[in-house]
Amino acid sequence: MAARNKARKRAFQIIFEADQRGSAVTDVLADWIRHARSDDRQPPVSEYTMELIEGYAQNAPRIDELISTYSVGWTLDRMPVVDRCILRLGAYELIWSDETPDAVVIDEAIQLAREFSTDESPTFINGLLGRLKELKPTLRR
């Protein structure tokens, strides 16, 4: 598994844990870093994971607003938690991080959905992130 793929998966796990705990994502990131430093069996948290989490944290309210606006028939609260967290990460990377091609961001989000969510989730995530990709030039603020 490529380094960035692992970093995205870890970022998704941190966002998911923060959602479940009702904690700030940056607090969960700090816990993961502290745990990795104190336990030799835990892999370190990569720079790219930290970059994804910090970028997401800076834009979280806007990301949730975009997901709510463009997810037809789904509110954030009704959405499966896994899907919501994958979309949060994917939306951040798609709209605010220019390092990775849009198609790769969407494909990685779909792969996370295949691994961690329902059979319908990849299609839902593909559709919503595809819509955000189309609107990307108008969504940053």
HUMO-V864160 format. One record per helix or strand of 3 or more residues. SS is the DSSP state (alpha for helix, beta for strand). FROM is the first residue (numbers start at 1). TO is the last residue. If there is no record, write none. Layout:
ss->SS from->FROM to->TO
ss->SS from->FROM to->TO
//
This chain:
ss->alpha from->3 to->21
ss->alpha from->25 to->38
ss->alpha from->47 to->70
ss->alpha from->81 to->96
ss->alpha from->102 to->116
ss->alpha from->121 to->139
//
